[in-house]
Amino acid sequence: MRPATLLILGASGDLTSRLLLPALGQLLQREPARELRLRGAGSDRWTRKRWQDAVRTAFASADAEDAYDRVTDTDYTHADITQVDDLKQLLEPITGPVVIYFAVPPAVTVAACEALRKVKLPDDTMLALEKPFGDDEASAASLNQTLLRLVPEDHIFRVDHFLGRATTLNVLGVRFANRVVEPLWSAEHVRSVLVRFDESLALENRARYYDHAGAMVDMLQSHLLQVLAILTMEPPATLGDRDLRGAKTAALRATRIWEDNPVRFSRRARYTAGTIGDDKIPSYVDEPGVDPSRETESLAEITCEVRTSRWAGVPFTLRSGKAIVPNTAEIVVVFREVRHLPDGFGGTPGDGGVLRFSLGPDAMSLELNVNGGEDPFALHRRTLGVDLGPGRTRAYTEVLSELLDGDVTLSVGADAAEECWRILQPVRDAWRRGDVPLEEYPAGSRGPADWPTS
Ligand code: NDP
């Protein structure tokens, strides 16, 4: 199946202009044989010309101006997508395969999916939904049921663009294709794992969404748990969607907060006023649109255990914060110390080496304990590094490529979407009860003072 129409709902929004359209331009540039009918719709009263200009500008931002020639029949429709009549008007003229991409706020997606039940969908309709998928386990399950009344599971693409990131995918190759890594990938050899996404961006006028989500829902619930699943799943028989998604879901099903103790093994914090580069950043609570009484965290951390025979006893820490300097997005796999180090070496290594995947810029390094030099048996650290960029594709380019080919391998399965909420529910309950203090850190710092940084 090769969908012929991409219909973006929420065409005037931030996701569409900043991520989807540039990625679409890059995809069309990369695959000259691909053609597409592109439709935009949304509640803004845009003209056809304004939409076409937006598409051209976004393609240009990805150095893909020429690809504009291959989107045909581009048009924009003003529509409230929660209204059945508007949806009918939008969908009835479309024939043949179509991808409907919900680039709208989560509550609007839910209402639109309900409304779609009263609309005849074109043949071969594929639905693409953004995060957050629901706002707890029950609402995710309910949304899954609604979607399954519209199309079969293999026509539902729950987008998590971290699954399209080159370095996330690279974990698969490094894990499964290297004899020097594959046998070491277990609690027998790995001491701890950190998955971290700290960014220097502050709220950036996104309070309408972020102040309801916070760092845990925005980053940990979706993206970082997907990375954890890729790191910890058993080897799938194939990289096909059933095997890969099944292996990831099994890993998530085995995941719990460390010692089932969300009070000891979660932390939350919020930034106070500070400076990032030349910019003065106001305190999170003074950002426009923030309601301080919500106590939304801008930095979240949890430690989990994956209770399988491969991983029991290894702490996996997931952490993400805003307004943190420097930007650090990485997976850090720390190996256990060797069982015995012959007497005579100078210094103790402290660990048995570290494998580090940088999620941006795309890079990998292996930190080894080596000796030599003036004192031939003194141990010191040396790093073997490889730069995996530049020239790598955007995460959304991979996502759109699969989506437009009707392949759901890089999307989140129905069960996995529910599991991610289940894992975090005890933490959310503890935070709501006020059992975990809301700490503070200055914008532009590395986070709260005693917070470990690597
Ligand atoms: P925005 O608020 O910027 O855009 C949402 C768009 O939906 C706007 O064009 C809005 O129009 C439109 N819209 C709202 N209600 C309706 C309606 N009833 N009928 C038709 N159109 C409607 O949000 P984002 O683009 O930031 O986010 C969209 C989704 O993508 C969210 O689920 C978000 O979590 C997800 N996401 C966003 C990322 C980002 O960086 N922005 C990154 C990853 C995921 P109007 O302005 O007129 O209300």
Boltz pocket constraint, residues with backbone or C-beta under 6 A from the ligand:
constraints:
  - pocket:
      binder: B
      contacts: [[A, 9], [A, 10], [A, 11], [A, 12], [A, 13], [A, 14], [A, 15], [A, 16], [A, 19], [A, 41], [A, 42], [A, 43], [A, 44], [A, 79], [A, 80], [A, 81], [A, 82], [A, 102], [A, 103], [A, 104], [A, 105], [A, 106], [A, 108], [A, 130], [A, 131], [A, 132], [A, 209]]
      max_distance: 6.0
